[in-house]
Amino acid sequence: MNTTRIKTKAEAAWEQEEAEARGTAVQESMKVEPQKEHQWLQKLVGEWTFEGEMTMVPGKPPEKFTGTESVRSLGGLWILAEGQSEMPDGSLATMIMTLGFDPQKQRFVGTFIGSMMTHLWLYDGGLNAAEEVLTLNTEGPDMSAEGKMAMFKDVIEIKSDDHRVLRSHMLGDDGKWREVMMAHYRRRK
């Protein structure tokens, strides 16, 4: 004997209204308004070309590189940057950076990955008082000593709406920061 009760149209409509109300309440409670730090990140959104040089091993001449980067916003809270550059051996490298701001930590957070490495770089950083320079602290492979990790800081400096500079520094065994990479990014017109 089947004891399944059939809902009336009124009961079904009421349940539908309740489900929609719960869904709307969840969406409203999850809605986050971008803060000034999120808005700062939007300065990076756009299409860019870059040129730079890196010196991973002290005493060796710097290697020059060029590339492109496409940066998009994710909900006004995050930026996703995908870049491409030619490696010294002629192969193509792809890099992806994510950056956002965590209001609870009051810190910028993010990640960096590249097709030329297996390490996931985790960023944590802050803006200077003038809000022109974002310094991101991270840890990664020491490029001059295989199997060794080192502390890094990547510094993004806004020069103008159409020009920014990225510098990467590595902390040496002597306790001093050494610039290992510098690149100028210019907005495509």
Order of alpha helices (4+ residues) and beta strands (2+ residues): alpha-alpha-beta-beta-beta-beta-beta-beta-beta-beta-beta-beta
